[in-house]
Structure formats: structure tokens, C-alpha cells
Amino acid sequence: MTQCSSIIAGSTMLAALPFLLCYSGLTVALCHQDLRHGLLPDRYTCPLLWSGLLFYLCLAPHQLHDAVWGAIGGYLSLAAIYWLYRGIRGYEGLGYGDIKYLAALGAWHGWRLLPQLVLVASLLAGIAWAGAGLYASCGRKSKWGRSNPLPFGPFLAAAGFWCGWQTLASLTL
């Protein structure tokens, strides 16, 4: 019986491989774009979102509702922060690509991991921002500051990879 279940588990993981490669490739492309140009283009965020939903539709349809609510929750949570910050400060503190990227991560990881994704990404960004401030306080010119904001996408990506093992472990395929 264990041999049969290991064959089934192996074939399921083999079926998941193209999706995981798509996730990894699009995430690397998004990091590159955000670091280089300060943008998270729709040509990467939209396929990432749809591939996450398709992953659940094909491999774990009984968990598809978690992915849909993850996408909705990811989008609405950062959109609320975006509009609140813009209303208070009068300018953007977050790009709309970050909002779409968190929606895509929500589609991949489900709504339950959204707080953890945002917390880990924010902590990593805070550490990087503090490091850039320390670097600048030593008399060196930092790439990031008030006039050139810190891209949040790479920190979301790192949080997505970090939380990814929890997503894979929680799948009941």
C-alpha cells in the first residue's frame, strides 16, 4: 500500500512541476524588473495570478476557493493601504504592481498565508531600508532614499518563496 501511495504522490508532484517552474520563473522576472526599473509589469503579474488559480483548479480543486479568496484578499489589503496612504500623505507610497503581485501570491498561497507574507516582506524591507540608512550615514551614497524608493517586489518574492514550503506542505492532493 505504501508503494502505491508513493507512486501517486510522485506523479502528483511531477504534475505540479511545470506550475512551480512557472511560479519561479515569473517571480525571478518580477524581481529583476522591480530592481532594475521600479516596476512590476502586468505581463508577469497577471500570468502569475492565473497560473496560481490554474494550479489549484488542476491539482487541488477542493482548495480553489482558498486561492480565489487569497487573490481577492491580497489585492484588497494592499489597495486599502495604497489609498489610505495616498489620502493622508498626498502621494503614492506603494506601486500598483505591488498590489497585483500580492494578489498573485494570494492565489498561489491562499488567504491564510497573506498576513505572514506581508509581515515577512515588510520585515525584510525594513531591514534593507535600515541597512541602506546605515550605509548612507557612513558618508556613502545609497541607491535608495526618499527620492528613489525601495522596491517592495523583491521582498514580496522572498516572502513568497519562504512561505512556499508551507503551501506545498498543506496541499492535500
Sequence and secondary structure as in RCSB ss.txt:
>XXXX:A:sequence
MTQCSSIIAGSTMLAALPFLLCYSGLTVALCHQDLRHGLLPDRYTCPLLWSGLLFYLCLAPHQLHDAVWGAIGGY
LSLAAIYWLYRGIRGYEGLGYGDIKYLAALGAWHGWRLLPQLVLVASLLAGIAWAGAGLYASCGRKSKWGRSNPL
PFGPFLAAAGFWCGWQTLASLTL
>XXXX:A:secstr
 HHHHHHHHHHHHHHHHHHHHHHHHHHHHHHHHHHHHS   HHHHHHHHHHHHHHHHHH GGGHHHHHHHHHHHH
HHHHHHHHHHHHHHSS SS HHHHHHHHHHHHHH GGGHHHHHHHHHHHHHHHHHHHHHHHHTT   S SSSS  
 SHHHHHHHHHHHHHHHHHH   
